[in-house]
């Protein structure tokens, strides 16, 4: 339990009382004492009065992960050990989150009667945010003493970037041997029709009876096999203004390519270099989105070349999509 602390009001009242008594002595006027006495009397009573204990504070969130534009509710519960005529409570909400209501209150608390306050918030941008602790202040009689403290701990909220809508996806030149949703450029066994070609030894495909009858020689239908590819998203983090949209574009690309059974990795390249090695599946999407949510702009005068990127993050074949403030490039 924090001890009561004096407020600036104590100095003000003590000064007024002292000046009044000194003036009464200097001018020999007892009436001046009558003017200073109420200040001194209030000061003594206020300093001797009991100051209620601080309440116990609990903070909770109904959701610890959101997408940009999503909403959550902060629950703040106050439990006082005894009657508290007045308790001032304030809850700080970091930039990037918007509270849809007040974040400061002045309450009366009763023993064994907890007070629950709910604060709806909305996420205005992606990132990781820390909410809390809440600050509490219990003033004493006349405001000469007060108890103040913090409680409720810290709540961590992760806001994930909202994926940009995509019109089409870039087709990789080289694909992997494993099956997927990506059409290989080279013909083979698959579903998507490629072309009709004269048959030669070793040519894969099924016989096209019409073309064979028309030309008097065997012709076969060739198809594109469905294969997966490796994709690396290279996000330029040199520009603070363009970074949010670049991160949203990367989130949309990661979700779309992983849905096609591709392996996707991430390299954030700027003031600070960090990466996620290529992999596939739902767990990889969670890793990529979490890494994108933590991507921030860091000022740096040092120019980093591509040699700083670890070689294991860049597969020898596959597709690299560089997302920059200038343009988006695929290679």
C-alpha positions in Angstrom: 0.0 0.0 0.0 1.4 3.4 -1.0 1.8 6.0 1.7 -0.1 9.3 1.4 1.9 12.0 -0.2 1.5 15.8 0.2 0.1 17.8 -2.7 1.1 21.3 -3.8 -2.0 22.5 -1.9 -0.2 21.9 1.4 2.5 24.5 0.5 -0.1 27.0 -0.6 -2.2 26.8 2.5 0.9 26.7 4.8 2.2 29.8 3.1 -1.1 31.7 3.4 -1.3 30.8 7.1 2.3 31.8 7.8 2.0 35.1 5.9 -1.2 35.9 7.8 0.3 35.3 11.2 3.4 37.3 10.4 1.3 40.2 9.1 -0.7 40.1 12.3 2.5 40.4 14.4 4.0 43.1 12.2 0.9 45.3 12.0 -0.4 44.4 15.5 -3.8 43.6 14.1 -5.6 40.6 15.5 -8.2 40.8 12.7 -5.6 39.5 10.3 -5.3 36.3 12.4 -9.0 35.7 11.8 -8.3 35.8 8.1 -5.4 33.3 8.2 -7.0 30.9 10.8 -9.4 29.1 8.4 -6.4 28.2 6.1 -4.4 26.8 9.0 -7.4 25.0 10.5 -8.2 23.3 7.1 -4.6 22.4 6.7 -4.4 20.7 10.1 -7.7 18.8 9.6 -6.7 17.7 6.1 -3.3 16.4 7.2 -4.8 14.5 10.1 -7.7 13.0 8.1 -7.6 9.4 6.9 -6.9 8.7 3.2 -8.6 5.7 1.7 -6.5 2.9 0.3 -6.0 2.5 -3.4 -8.3 0.0 -5.1 -7.2 -3.2 -6.7 -7.2 -2.8 -10.5 -7.6 -5.6 -13.1 -7.3 -5.2 -16.9 -8.5 -7.6 -19.5 -9.0 -7.7 -23.3 -11.6 -9.7 -25.1 -9.3 -10.2 -28.1 -5.5 -10.1 -28.2 -5.2 -10.2 -32.0 -7.0 -7.9 -34.4 -6.8 -7.0 -38.1 -6.6 -3.3 -39.0 -10.1 -1.8 -38.6 -11.1 -4.4 -36.0 -12.5 -3.7 -32.6 -11.9 -5.0 -29.1 -13.0 -4.1 -25.6 -10.9 -3.3 -22.6 -12.4 -4.4 -19.3 -11.2 -2.4 -16.3 -12.3 -3.7 -12.8 -11.8 -1.7 -9.6 -12.2 -3.3 -6.2 -11.8 -1.1 -3.1 -11.0 -2.6 0.4 -13.1 0.1 2.0 -15.4 3.0 1.3 -13.6 5.5 -1.1 -15.4 8.8 -1.5 -13.5 9.6 -4.7 -11.0 7.7 -6.9 -9.6 9.2 -10.1 -8.7 6.6 -12.7 -6.9 7.1 -16.1 -6.1 4.5 -18.8 -3.6 5.4 -21.5 -4.4 4.2 -25.0 -1.4 4.2 -27.3 -1.3 5.9 -30.7 -2.7 3.6 -33.4 -5.6 2.6 -31.2 -8.7 4.8 -30.8 -10.8 4.6 -27.7 -14.5 5.0 -28.5 -15.3 6.7 -25.2 -13.6 8.4 -22.2 -10.4 7.0 -20.8 -10.5 9.0 -17.5 -13.1 8.7 -14.7 -13.8 10.0 -11.2 -15.7 7.4 -9.2 -17.1 6.6 -5.7 -16.2 3.1 -4.6 -17.8 1.0 -1.9 -16.3 -2.0 -0.1 -17.0 -5.4 -1.6 -18.7 -3.8 -4.6 -16.4 -4.0 -7.6 -16.9 -1.5 -10.4 -16.5 -2.7 -14.0 -15.7 -0.2 -16.8 -15.7 -1.3 -20.5 -13.8 0.7 -23.1 -14.3 -0.2 -26.8 -11.2 0.4 -28.9 -10.6 0.2 -32.7 -7.3 -0.5 -34.5 -6.3 2.3 -36.9 -3.0 0.7 -38.0 -1.1 -2.5 -37.7 1.6 -3.1 -35.1 2.1 -4.3 -31.6 0.6 -2.2 -28.8 0.9 -2.1 -25.0 -2.1 -1.0 -23.1 -1.9 -0.1 -19.4 -1.2 0.0 -16.6 -4.0 2.2 -15.3 -3.1 5.0 -13.0 -5.2 5.6 -9.8 -5.3 8.5 -7.4 -7.3 8.7 -4.2 -7.4 12.2 -2.7 -7.8 12.9 1.0 -10.0 15.4 2.8 -9.6 18.9 1.2 -7.0 17.5 -1.2 -3.9 18.0 1.0 -2.9 14.3 0.9 -3.4 11.6 -1.7 -2.4 8.1 -2.6 -1.4 7.4 -6.2 -0.3 4.3 -8.0 -0.6 2.1 -11.0 -2.2 -1.3 -11.4 -3.7 -3.8 -13.8 -0.4 -4.7 -15.5 0.2 -4.4 -19.2 -1.8 -5.9 -22.0 -0.2 -6.7 -25.4 -2.4 -6.3 -28.4 -1.2 -7.4 -31.9 -2.9 -5.7 -34.8 -2.2 -7.5 -38.1 -2.1 -5.7 -41.5 -5.1 -5.8 -43.7 -4.4 -7.6 -46.9 -4.6 -5.6 -50.1 -6.9 -6.9 -52.8 -5.1 -8.5 -55.7 -6.2 -8.6 -59.3 -3.7 -11.3 -60.5 -0.6 -13.2 -59.4 2.8 -13.3 -61.0 3.6 -16.6 -62.7 7.0 -18.1 -61.8 9.4 -19.1 -64.5 10.8 -22.1 -62.6 8.6 -24.4 -60.4 9.3 -27.1 -57.9 8.8 -30.8 -58.4 6.1 -31.1 -55.8 2.5 -30.8 -56.8 0.6 -27.5 -56.3 -1.8 -25.1 -58.1 0.8 -23.3 -60.2 0.9 -24.2 -63.9 4.4 -25.1 -65.1 5.7 -23.4 -68.2 7.0 -26.7 -69.6 4.3 -29.2 -70.7 3.7 -32.5 -69.0 1.0 -34.4 -67.2 -1.7 -32.1 -65.9 -5.2 -30.7 -66.3 -4.7 -27.3 -68.1 -4.4 -27.7 -71.9 -1.1 -26.4 -73.4 -0.9 -27.3 -77.2 -1.2 -30.0 -79.9 2.1 -31.3 -81.1 3.3 -34.0 -83.5 4.2 -37.1 -81.6 7.9 -38.0 -81.1 9.6 -40.5 -78.9 9.4 -39.4 -75.3 6.7 -36.8 -75.8 4.3 -36.9 -72.9 0.6 -36.6 -73.6 -2.5 -38.4 -75.0 -3.2 -39.1 -78.6 -5.4 -36.5 -80.4 -7.5 -38.6 -82.7 -8.9 -35.7 -84.8 -5.5 -34.2 -85.5 -4.1 -37.6 -86.2 -6.8 -38.5 -88.7 -6.5 -35.0 -90.4 -2.8 -35.1 -90.8 -2.3 -38.8 -91.3 0.4 -38.8 -88.5 0.2 -39.2 -84.7 -0.5 -35.9 -82.8 -0.7 -35.6 -79.0 -2.3 -33.2 -76.6 0.1 -31.6 -74.2 -0.9 -30.1 -70.8 0.6 -28.0 -68.1 1.4 -29.9 -64.9 0.4 -28.3 -61.7 3.4 -27.5 -59.5 4.3 -25.4 -56.6 6.9 -22.6 -56.5 9.1 -20.8 -54.1 8.2 -17.1 -53.4 10.2 -14.5 -51.5 8.6 -11.3 -50.6 11.2 -8.5 -50.4 9.7 -5.5 -48.5 11.5 -2.2 -48.8 11.3 -0.5 -45.3 13.4 2.6 -46.2 10.2 4.8 -46.5 8.1 5.4 -43.4 5.3 6.9 -45.5 4.9 4.1 -48.0 5.6 1.2 -45.5 2.0 0.6 -44.4 0.7 0.0 -47.9 3.7 -2.1 -48.8 3.1 -4.3 -45.7 -0.6 -4.7 -46.6 0.4 -5.7 -50.2 2.8 -8.3 -48.8 0.1 -9.7 -46.5 -2.2 -10.1 -49.5 0.5 -11.8 -51.6 1.5 -14.2 -48.8 -2.1 -15.3 -48.3 -2.8 -15.8 -52.0 0.4 -17.8 -52.8 0.2 -20.0 -49.7 -3.4 -20.8 -50.7 -1.9 -22.2 -53.9 0.4 -24.5 -51.9 3.6 -22.5 -52.6 6.5 -21.9 -50.2 6.6 -18.3 -49.2 9.3 -16.4 -47.3 9.9 -12.8 -46.3 12.8 -10.4 -46.2 12.3 -6.9 -44.7 15.1 -4.8 -46.1 15.9 -1.3 -44.8 17.3 0.3 -41.7 17.1 -3.2 -40.0 17.2 -6.5 -41.8 14.9 -9.4 -40.7 13.6 -12.4 -42.5 11.4 -15.5 -42.4 12.6 -18.5 -44.2 10.4 -20.0 -46.9 7.8 -22.6 -45.9 4.2 -23.5 -46.6 1.0 -24.1 -44.8 -1.3 -22.3 -42.3 1.5 -22.0 -39.7 3.7 -20.2 -42.2 1.0 -17.7 -42.9 0.7 -17.0 -39.1 4.5 -16.5 -39.0 4.6 -14.2 -42.0 1.6 -12.0 -40.8 3.1 -11.7 -37.3 6.5 -10.7 -38.8 4.7 -8.1 -41.1 2.8 -6.7 -38.1 6.2 -6.1 -36.4 7.8 -4.5 -39.4 8.7 -0.9 -38.6 10.6 1.9 -40.2 14.0 2.5 -38.8 16.1 5.5 -39.8 19.6 4.6 -41.0 22.3 6.4 -43.0 24.0 3.1 -43.8 23.2 1.7 -47.2 22.8 -2.1 -47.1 23.4 -4.1 -50.3 21.7 -7.3 -51.3 24.8 -9.1 -50.0 23.5 -8.6 -46.5 20.5 -10.9 -47.1 21.3 -14.5 -45.9 21.6 -16.9 -48.8 19.3 -19.5 -47.2 16.4 -17.1 -47.5 16.7 -16.9 -51.3 16.1 -20.3 -53.1 18.1 -20.9 -56.2 14.9 -21.2 -58.3 11.5 -19.5 -57.7 10.1 -16.1 -57.7 11.2 -12.9 -55.8 8.7 -10.0 -55.6 10.2 -6.8 -54.4 7.7 -4.3 -52.9 9.1 -0.8 -52.8 7.8 2.7 -52.5 8.7 3.2 -56.1 7.1 0.1 -57.7 6.6 -3.6 -57.4 9.1 -5.8 -59.3 9.0 -9.6 -59.9 12.0 -11.6 -60.9 
